[in-house]
Every structure is written in structure tokens, then in C-alpha cells.
Amino acid sequence: MSDSKKELMERIRQMDEDNASRLLYLLDNNILKHSERFSKVVEQRPDVLECDVVRFQNNKEKWVAFVGLMDGHPYEIFTGLQDDEEGIVLPKLVTKGRIIKATNPDGSHRYDFQFENKRGYKTTVEGLSEKFNKEYWNYAKLISGVLRYGMPLENVVRLVSSMQMESEDINTWTVGVERALKKYISSGTSDEGATS
């Protein structure tokens, strides 16, 4: 079993029983229905992925989602506060960029966000994982794992919307994540490779 599969399985084990059961049920059914999509799983993440920047509100706080794209489809998602104290601040015109996997001197990995400003200069925001709340970061990593393994987006959105957390903040955060992912589902049709 690859490291990424082991990581996904470990995250599923850490979920509460209801959410883990829903996830496993959806994965099971979709593996059978959409096995051709799962054959396209990329085990090794490229060092650079194009990404879209999606802004949303969680209660009265401004948030940002970085949706990493592989062949135009969501592959991973990072979310956090748009705040220069605890999160990051981006110019309002930034809607696209790149998520770069970088290796630290100690061998650990981090993810950086890079965009071009209106004059064409590249600006890099280092260490997305260090900028955001650990709890939200971990849920986003779990959702990213599901995206990487090819679950159709409509089912990922359904999974995220069915997550029942104890914290109202996380429940409103899931609404923002749903909104960020729904934009990739073609209107009136299912996600590519999925059938209704």
C-alpha cells in the first residue's frame, strides 16, 4: 500500500464513526461505478499544480480556499483565514496561481502558493500549512485525499455537506468548502466520469 493510501486510511480511522462510515460507503460505491476514473489516480503529486483561489465567508470571517487542479479537476484543497495576523492576505484580483510542494532543509515538506501580480512579477507565500488552523488543515487534507483518489465531485460535495461537527465554526466552514468545490461540477451534469 502506498504512503498516500496509508495516510488516507489513517485519517479515516481518526474520524468519528458516522463520518467514516459515510466516507467508506461513498468510496465503496464509487469505486465499483467509476473504476475507470480511479485508474487515473496519480500516486506521486507533481511539484507544481495550477490552482484557483476561491474566497468565502465563515460566519463573519473572510476565508480563502486554494483548489489545486490536475488536468482541470480539483486534486487538493487548502483553506484558511484571509488575515495578515493569523492567515494570509492576497490582492483581491488574485484568482489563480500555483501550489508548489517544497522540501525544507530537514526533509519535511511544505506547500507554497505563488501568483503573478498585475505587473507580471511572481509573489510566493510560503508555508500554507503553517498559516492555517490545524483542525481545518487536517479536514482539508482528508478532503484532498478523497479528491486525489478520484471520487466524483458531486459525491465529495455530498460527503462534505453531511459532515456533522460539534463546532458551529467547522460546520459553516464546510459550507464554504462545498461552495468552492461546486463550481467545478458542470451545471446540469455530473462530474466527468460520473453518472447519475
Contacts in CASP RR format, 6 or more apart in sequence:
PFRMAT RR
TARGET T0000
AUTHOR 0000-0000-0000
METHOD contacts of the structure
MODEL  1
MSDSKKELMERIRQMDEDNASRLLYLLDNNILKHSERFSKVVEQRPDVLE
CDVVRFQNNKEKWVAFVGLMDGHPYEIFTGLQDDEEGIVLPKLVTKGRII
KATNPDGSHRYDFQFENKRGYKTTVEGLSEKFNKEYWNYAKLISGVLRYG
MPLENVVRLVSSMQMESEDINTWTVGVERALKKYISSGTSDEGATS
1 9 0 8 1.000
2 43 0 8 1.000
4 43 0 8 1.000
4 145 0 8 1.000
4 148 0 8 1.000
7 145 0 8 1.000
8 142 0 8 1.000
8 145 0 8 1.000
8 146 0 8 1.000
8 149 0 8 1.000
11 138 0 8 1.000
11 141 0 8 1.000
11 142 0 8 1.000
11 145 0 8 1.000
12 20 0 8 1.000
12 23 0 8 1.000
12 24 0 8 1.000
12 142 0 8 1.000
13 20 0 8 1.000
15 23 0 8 1.000
15 142 0 8 1.000
18 164 0 8 1.000
19 162 0 8 1.000
19 163 0 8 1.000
19 164 0 8 1.000
22 159 0 8 1.000
22 162 0 8 1.000
23 146 0 8 1.000
23 159 0 8 1.000
26 151 0 8 1.000
26 155 0 8 1.000
26 158 0 8 1.000
26 159 0 8 1.000
27 146 0 8 1.000
27 149 0 8 1.000
27 151 0 8 1.000
30 150 0 8 1.000
30 151 0 8 1.000
30 152 0 8 1.000
30 155 0 8 1.000
30 194 0 8 1.000
31 38 0 8 1.000
33 194 0 8 1.000
33 195 0 8 1.000
34 150 0 8 1.000
34 152 0 8 1.000
34 193 0 8 1.000
34 194 0 8 1.000
36 193 0 8 1.000
37 150 0 8 1.000
37 152 0 8 1.000
37 192 0 8 1.000
37 193 0 8 1.000
37 194 0 8 1.000
38 149 0 8 1.000
38 150 0 8 1.000
40 150 0 8 1.000
41 148 0 8 1.000
41 149 0 8 1.000
41 150 0 8 1.000
42 70 0 8 1.000
42 75 0 8 1.000
42 148 0 8 1.000
45 75 0 8 1.000
45 76 0 8 1.000
45 101 0 8 1.000
45 148 0 8 1.000
46 70 0 8 1.000
46 101 0 8 1.000
47 100 0 8 1.000
47 101 0 8 1.000
48 98 0 8 1.000
48 99 0 8 1.000
48 100 0 8 1.000
48 101 0 8 1.000
49 68 0 8 1.000
49 69 0 8 1.000
49 70 0 8 1.000
49 75 0 8 1.000
49 76 0 8 1.000
49 98 0 8 1.000
49 99 0 8 1.000
50 68 0 8 1.000
50 69 0 8 1.000
50 72 0 8 1.000
50 96 0 8 1.000
50 97 0 8 1.000
50 98 0 8 1.000
51 66 0 8 1.000
51 67 0 8 1.000
51 68 0 8 1.000
51 69 0 8 1.000
51 96 0 8 1.000
51 97 0 8 1.000
51 98 0 8 1.000
51 99 0 8 1.000
51 113 0 8 1.000
52 66 0 8 1.000
52 67 0 8 1.000
52 68 0 8 1.000
52 69 0 8 1.000
52 95 0 8 1.000
52 96 0 8 1.000
52 97 0 8 1.000
53 64 0 8 1.000
53 65 0 8 1.000
53 66 0 8 1.000
53 67 0 8 1.000
53 90 0 8 1.000
53 94 0 8 1.000
53 95 0 8 1.000
53 96 0 8 1.000
53 97 0 8 1.000
53 115 0 8 1.000
54 64 0 8 1.000
54 65 0 8 1.000
54 67 0 8 1.000
54 179 0 8 1.000
54 180 0 8 1.000
54 183 0 8 1.000
55 62 0 8 1.000
55 63 0 8 1.000
55 64 0 8 1.000
55 65 0 8 1.000
55 82 0 8 1.000
56 63 0 8 1.000
56 64 0 8 1.000
56 65 0 8 1.000
56 175 0 8 1.000
56 176 0 8 1.000
56 179 0 8 1.000
56 180 0 8 1.000
57 63 0 8 1.000
57 176 0 8 1.000
58 169 0 8 1.000
58 172 0 8 1.000
58 173 0 8 1.000
58 175 0 8 1.000
58 176 0 8 1.000
59 168 0 8 1.000
59 169 0 8 1.000
59 172 0 8 1.000
61 81 0 8 1.000
61 83 0 8 1.000
62 81 0 8 1.000
62 82 0 8 1.000
62 83 0 8 1.000
63 79 0 8 1.000
63 80 0 8 1.000
63 81 0 8 1.000
63 82 0 8 1.000
63 173 0 8 1.000
63 176 0 8 1.000
64 79 0 8 1.000
64 80 0 8 1.000
64 81 0 8 1.000
64 82 0 8 1.000
64 88 0 8 1.000
64 90 0 8 1.000
65 77 0 8 1.000
65 78 0 8 1.000
65 79 0 8 1.000
65 80 0 8 1.000
65 176 0 8 1.000
65 177 0 8 1.000
65 180 0 8 1.000
66 77 0 8 1.000
66 78 0 8 1.000
66 79 0 8 1.000
66 99 0 8 1.000
66 113 0 8 1.000
66 128 0 8 1.000
67 74 0 8 1.000
67 76 0 8 1.000
67 77 0 8 1.000
67 180 0 8 1.000
67 181 0 8 1.000
67 184 0 8 1.000
68 74 0 8 1.000
68 75 0 8 1.000
68 76 0 8 1.000
68 77 0 8 1.000
68 99 0 8 1.000
69 75 0 8 1.000
73 153 0 8 1.000
73 184 0 8 1.000
73 191 0 8 1.000
73 192 0 8 1.000
74 147 0 8 1.000
74 153 0 8 1.000
74 156 0 8 1.000
74 181 0 8 1.000
74 184 0 8 1.000
75 144 0 8 1.000
75 147 0 8 1.000
75 148 0 8 1.000
76 99 0 8 1.000
76 144 0 8 1.000
76 145 0 8 1.000
76 147 0 8 1.000
76 148 0 8 1.000
77 140 0 8 1.000
77 143 0 8 1.000
77 144 0 8 1.000
77 147 0 8 1.000
77 177 0 8 1.000
77 180 0 8 1.000
77 181 0 8 1.000
78 99 0 8 1.000
78 111 0 8 1.000
78 113 0 8 1.000
78 128 0 8 1.000
78 129 0 8 1.000
78 132 0 8 1.000
78 137 0 8 1.000
78 140 0 8 1.000
78 144 0 8 1.000
79 132 0 8 1.000
79 136 0 8 1.000
79 137 0 8 1.000
79 140 0 8 1.000
79 173 0 8 1.000
79 177 0 8 1.000
79 180 0 8 1.000
80 87 0 8 1.000
80 88 0 8 1.000
80 131 0 8 1.000
80 132 0 8 1.000
80 133 0 8 1.000
80 136 0 8 1.000
81 87 0 8 1.000
81 88 0 8 1.000
81 132 0 8 1.000
81 133 0 8 1.000
82 88 0 8 1.000
82 89 0 8 1.000
82 90 0 8 1.000
83 89 0 8 1.000
86 131 0 8 1.000
86 133 0 8 1.000
87 131 0 8 1.000
87 132 0 8 1.000
88 113 0 8 1.000
88 125 0 8 1.000
88 128 0 8 1.000
88 131 0 8 1.000
90 115 0 8 1.000
90 125 0 8 1.000
91 117 0 8 1.000
91 118 0 8 1.000
93 118 0 8 1.000
94 115 0 8 1.000
96 115 0 8 1.000
97 113 0 8 1.000
97 114 0 8 1.000
97 115 0 8 1.000
97 116 0 8 1.000
98 113 0 8 1.000
98 114 0 8 1.000
98 115 0 8 1.000
99 111 0 8 1.000
99 112 0 8 1.000
99 113 0 8 1.000
99 128 0 8 1.000
100 111 0 8 1.000
100 112 0 8 1.000
100 113 0 8 1.000
100 114 0 8 1.000
100 124 0 8 1.000
101 109 0 8 1.000
101 110 0 8 1.000
101 111 0 8 1.000
102 109 0 8 1.000
102 110 0 8 1.000
102 111 0 8 1.000
102 112 0 8 1.000
102 126 0 8 1.000
102 127 0 8 1.000
103 109 0 8 1.000
104 110 0 8 1.000
110 126 0 8 1.000
110 127 0 8 1.000
110 128 0 8 1.000
110 129 0 8 1.000
110 130 0 8 1.000
111 127 0 8 1.000
111 128 0 8 1.000
111 129 0 8 1.000
112 124 0 8 1.000
112 125 0 8 1.000
112 126 0 8 1.000
112 127 0 8 1.000
112 128 0 8 1.000
113 124 0 8 1.000
113 125 0 8 1.000
113 128 0 8 1.000
114 122 0 8 1.000
114 123 0 8 1.000
114 124 0 8 1.000
114 125 0 8 1.000
115 122 0 8 1.000
115 123 0 8 1.000
116 122 0 8 1.000
116 123 0 8 1.000
117 123 0 8 1.000
125 131 0 8 1.000
129 137 0 8 1.000
132 140 0 8 1.000
135 170 0 8 1.000
136 170 0 8 1.000
136 173 0 8 1.000
139 163 0 8 1.000
139 170 0 8 1.000
139 173 0 8 1.000
140 177 0 8 1.000
143 156 0 8 1.000
143 160 0 8 1.000
143 177 0 8 1.000
146 156 0 8 1.000
146 159 0 8 1.000
147 156 0 8 1.000
151 159 0 8 1.000
152 190 0 8 1.000
152 191 0 8 1.000
152 193 0 8 1.000
152 194 0 8 1.000
153 181 0 8 1.000
153 182 0 8 1.000
153 184 0 8 1.000
153 185 0 8 1.000
153 191 0 8 1.000
153 194 0 8 1.000
154 185 0 8 1.000
154 190 0 8 1.000
154 191 0 8 1.000
154 194 0 8 1.000
155 194 0 8 1.000
156 181 0 8 1.000
157 178 0 8 1.000
157 181 0 8 1.000
157 182 0 8 1.000
157 185 0 8 1.000
160 174 0 8 1.000
160 177 0 8 1.000
160 178 0 8 1.000
160 181 0 8 1.000
161 174 0 8 1.000
161 175 0 8 1.000
161 178 0 8 1.000
163 171 0 8 1.000
163 174 0 8 1.000
164 171 0 8 1.000
165 171 0 8 1.000
165 174 0 8 1.000
184 191 0 8 1.000
185 191 0 8 1.000
186 192 0 8 1.000
190 196 0 8 1.000
END
